[in-house]
Amino acid sequence: MTDKIVSVGLLTQRDLDVLGTSFTRHFPVPRDNSFDDLLRQLDQVDMARPVAEPRRLY
């Protein structure tokens, strides 16, 4: 049975360092500026999104 993909993320080198050597299923993005426009657009989405209030569990 194949596991379904449930998440895709953009990680920094620091993120990978924190996850450690057991996290092996990442695919490095080349540093050739091909993704600059996409990353810039994703940053704009993050800045435009309002911060949600934390949900209370009680």
C-alpha positions as a Markdown table, in Angstrom:
| # | Residue | x | y | z |
|---|---|---|---|---|
| 1 | Met | 0.0 | 0.0 | 0.0 |
| 2 | Thr | 1.4 | 3.4 | -1.0 |
| 3 | Asp | 1.2 | 6.3 | 1.5 |
| 4 | Lys | -0.8 | 9.3 | 0.3 |
| 5 | Ile | 1.0 | 12.7 | 0.3 |
| 6 | Val | -0.7 | 14.9 | 2.9 |
| 7 | Ser | 1.7 | 17.9 | 2.9 |
| 8 | Val | 4.3 | 19.7 | 0.9 |
| 9 | Gly | 6.5 | 22.3 | 2.5 |
| 10 | Leu | 9.3 | 24.7 | 1.9 |
| 11 | Leu | 12.1 | 24.2 | 4.3 |
| 12 | Thr | 15.2 | 26.2 | 5.1 |
| 13 | Gln | 18.6 | 24.6 | 5.8 |
| 14 | Arg | 18.0 | 25.3 | 9.5 |
| 15 | Asp | 14.7 | 23.4 | 9.3 |
| 16 | Leu | 16.5 | 20.4 | 7.8 |
| 17 | Asp | 19.2 | 20.6 | 10.5 |
| 18 | Val | 16.5 | 20.5 | 13.2 |
| 19 | Leu | 14.7 | 17.5 | 11.6 |
| 20 | Gly | 18.0 | 15.7 | 11.5 |
| 21 | Thr | 19.5 | 13.0 | 9.4 |
| 22 | Ser | 16.4 | 10.7 | 9.6 |
| 23 | Phe | 14.5 | 13.1 | 7.4 |
| 24 | Thr | 15.6 | 11.9 | 4.0 |
| 25 | Arg | 12.6 | 12.6 | 1.7 |
| 26 | His | 13.4 | 16.1 | 0.7 |
| 27 | Phe | 14.2 | 17.4 | -2.7 |
| 28 | Pro | 16.6 | 20.3 | -2.8 |
| 29 | Val | 15.7 | 23.4 | -4.9 |
| 30 | Pro | 18.5 | 24.6 | -7.2 |
| 31 | Arg | 19.9 | 28.0 | -6.4 |
| 32 | Asp | 19.5 | 29.3 | -9.9 |
| 33 | Asn | 16.8 | 31.9 | -9.4 |
| 34 | Ser | 14.2 | 29.8 | -11.3 |
| 35 | Phe | 11.9 | 29.8 | -8.2 |
| 36 | Asp | 12.3 | 33.4 | -7.2 |
| 37 | Asp | 9.0 | 34.6 | -8.6 |
| 38 | Leu | 7.1 | 31.7 | -7.0 |
| 39 | Leu | 8.8 | 32.2 | -3.6 |
| 40 | Arg | 8.1 | 36.0 | -3.8 |
| 41 | Gln | 4.4 | 35.3 | -4.5 |
| 42 | Leu | 4.2 | 32.8 | -1.6 |
| 43 | Asp | 5.7 | 35.4 | 0.7 |
| 44 | Gln | 3.1 | 37.9 | -0.4 |
| 45 | Val | 0.3 | 35.4 | 0.4 |
| 46 | Asp | 1.7 | 34.9 | 3.9 |
| 47 | Met | 1.9 | 38.6 | 4.6 |
| 48 | Ala | -1.7 | 39.2 | 3.3 |
| 49 | Arg | -3.2 | 36.4 | 5.4 |
| 50 | Pro | -4.7 | 37.6 | 8.7 |
| 51 | Val | -3.3 | 35.9 | 11.8 |
| 52 | Ala | -6.0 | 33.5 | 13.2 |
| 53 | Glu | -7.0 | 33.7 | 16.8 |
| 54 | Pro | -6.0 | 30.5 | 18.7 |
| 55 | Arg | -8.8 | 28.1 | 19.4 |
| 56 | Arg | -9.7 | 27.5 | 22.9 |
| 57 | Leu | -10.1 | 23.8 | 23.8 |
| 58 | Tyr | -12.5 | 24.4 | 26.7 |
